[in-house]
Amino acid sequence: MYITIQNILLIGSILLFLGIVAGQSSYKFGVPTLIFFLAIGMLAGSEGIGGIVFDNVATSKFIGIVALNFILFSGGMDTKWRSIKPIFWQGVSLSTLGVILTAFAVGWFVYLISDFSFLEGLLLGSIVASTDAAAVFSILRSNNLSLRNNLKPTLEMESGSNDPVAYLLMILFLNLLTDPGSSPWYFIPKFLLQIGLGALMGYIMGKITTLSVNKIKTGYTGLYPVLVVALMLFTYSFTDKLGGNGFLSVYIAAVYFGNQKTVHREIINSTLDGFAWLMQIVLFLTLGLQVFPTHVWAILGIGIAISAFLIFVARPLAVFVALSFSKVTFRSKMFISWVGLRGAAPIVFAMYPLMAGIEKANMIFNIVFFISFTSMVLQGSTLPMVARWLKVSLILPKSLLSRKEIDTKTELIEIVVPEHSILSNKPLININFPEDTRITMIRRGEEYLVPNGSTHLEPKDHLFILCKNSEQLRCFNPTWFGDEAV
């Protein structure tokens, strides 16, 4: 079956539905949900029961780049600076030194056991050097697990920042293969420029995104997530146009934006999270359609060997060396070593050699696909067991995962804004209320308003405020609201 304009929506909706339904079993078997979308795509492909012929690398690469932008931005928004600050240098070491060590270790092993040249081995190693922690946390949540010793923010930061480093290494070795006369020293300044410019543009665009969301009045709440998406795509494309790393700039912009006070925070977060899930689903379905299972079967032997070396040798070696300077415990290092799931990014990166037309491009793509698939199945399904075995997990009550419980100490108070309060005509986002404090409703005359960050306070507004405890209640000093108090 060939995809046409007439049937693409029908086929796409069916595949989405089947993938979501099949993905529910991930909660039972502990396998990442996205692997089911990959399997659905393979079953629907030219060698599956669906018979859909899809062999367009350029289209798959485009979908992959757009999807990675959404995935990185959504992950960056969820990364809180307070949580990653204590482990910042550990995360940086894992995402840089760890990626480089993994790439060279795998490259050396591939060179030893196959007819790959050392440079081709390094290309393959750099493609599979980055991890996918998004799949990890879906498994942890489904098994009621939480992690000790700052492991969660460490893995979050590593997964968010190691894709750009792996991408740069892949581009370096691909250029050396396509232009044998070039010197690797020529690419070092370009490498540093991409990292530096990517980080700088990410910081600048993070500030611009924050200012734009807070200052631009769209008139429609639903347009704020669209505004953020537009700025996100601009961040990637403009940084790439300047010669920087677009993936890194998107992640840093998202981390900055996610840690600032902005209006319509909840709708932006929920919408971007939905977009990220949709992009991941579309990406895995597309990658599944792109794969020919018989080609993957042909590299089964070497695929198993490389996958085993990556999981049991290269990843632990990279983690222990990258964290050798830190105070991370042996058990935590062992767990981080096991959380080396390979996901969508390596498969997307494997399309670059196909586009470049190098000799072993098809073999590299199939090996990378096999490694990612086996990594998600083997490591993903055993992750909760390993966490418990290493004693780095905390078992959470299911009630905490299924609903938000209201603390019995939470109190609802009412405060009236006086005539001459310094807070009159100020937007809520500019008022430094204490943490865990929320204005749930404003009564203005006979009207009741559900506020957001852009809502301006007016004299005689009745503020209904939720506070966690008496300490926070005392933060609401009557002098904030003038001489009158309620």
Steps between C-alpha positions, in 0.01 A plus 500: 500500500635841402430809712287754314327822594170311512603240756778661706262638766311171523819294533658749739199508733475120507870463579478759777200327653654152482829627646328671795286194575799264473714736706277454804659159550827675581362556849458124535829385348720797592604564138518861371173599336676638193635159404144395419471787252823379342359149474169627356697693236700188407183288476338762277809530279580345163612170653219493758132422481415860406712500184557877513797590281696779668869537422557876508807584707472875442144511633589279798798723580282814485240342731782390731652848529163665571409230751833529684441875535168438675641220716803704610295814567237318703769321700689824556189676630455225759863528617510713815822689565469444874516124448782492243719765665651258758585247228573741214861398441417133530240541225741700283768233540259221405367687197846595367779274623258210539376534141853530359625195692196296391550597135869408497453176695224377267692621194810304607295185566318521164838541325631184673208266425390614153624623165420859602789745484588674825337820373181313405501340845532843661207625290286211624621553857414870499150430364414266791679705769197698626229373735123533526390556861141584403431129461668435836271728698184361340608158631583637844159666527315191380675292767447752784874567526692809599879533522733588784819710505407760232500228234190633324636853430837350401335280239274785387790731437707234327222398265412860416853610419675195355313487167675818371844361591429168325368693199819708475719188519289332233533800267879510562558135406254516210687798354832317538355200313348703216813718468798270570753777433372721782674526836315434827672807647305711254175401672607576858438878469167425331416259782573764763311765300192278479503434874569864597258654254234243581526576873500877446204496261312270735543747786403800283196327351395378844484863617323609180244220536430596862461870415282425197260279695469753784473814286308399187123512548347251255143527624469119489654277765538215251740706288772514767617141440504578125719804572742283697514240220575772245787635712628146562521420128658841435759427769606177331500623141663839565772350720568235235514774235764686703711186533404405856344180630125540476416208729712641782351848459144361517573306819669794676223740391243258642684465832521879536136551401379218724664656807349848457165639610275517196132553431279206402761259633265203538352510152845546341643206696209265431480593131876462444493167682222382269693624195811317619309174540341540157840568343651194670213284380520629142878463504495138618224408257701659217819322604311172518369551146854584383644171628517177298497213754682261263790747478517521879493120525803483268718686755371308802838355602704820491203692641487278810879529549506882475187539712644277774832687495322836520277395791748300709838663419494837322221666699627393847856599404385845384286556812769396751767713330270802454393486866838404646550851642159508672366358825239288323472163670595174330137383498387825336770469234389146429140613460596792273701249294189286455284801411664530161190452290542588135189657350389709204802732470752230390259373233449855371877561498547173306312658210778753441740236355213380279453854369876536449510172304803344674578137426376333820211739567226235478687263727559779754131592499390140559756444777395824675135403473574156648703652786224749586230234485686247717611770743142614563374142537781358716592798716150647503331184625761433772547856624269479806660171603851645471398811697369286784800265486743795528281656772476837324120503474216621717160339461230766475137444595278467195282780634784746447524401137132492418380822659620815677426472868403808695707556812285516811704802615410702191291805589285729289515865601338813360678833467358826365723730295460851656451823306862613512684168498837488324373185328213676323524480120786249521486168309521194724819385330683805639391435859746292696261268680663219703532150360210255536262798507231539239228756433218271400231761439438875498163657582470837328163653582243237403739325260724202580827467306739206461835684491817436302836672497381791285200584723534852649386559856256782568400679824234315701575168326429206730788250464432139599842356578610142570801473735677186614554579866508767769853602403381593155188663640724740690660593169181682415586804707218756508747775411528347153144614442509839664383589849179300481494126552238233497 
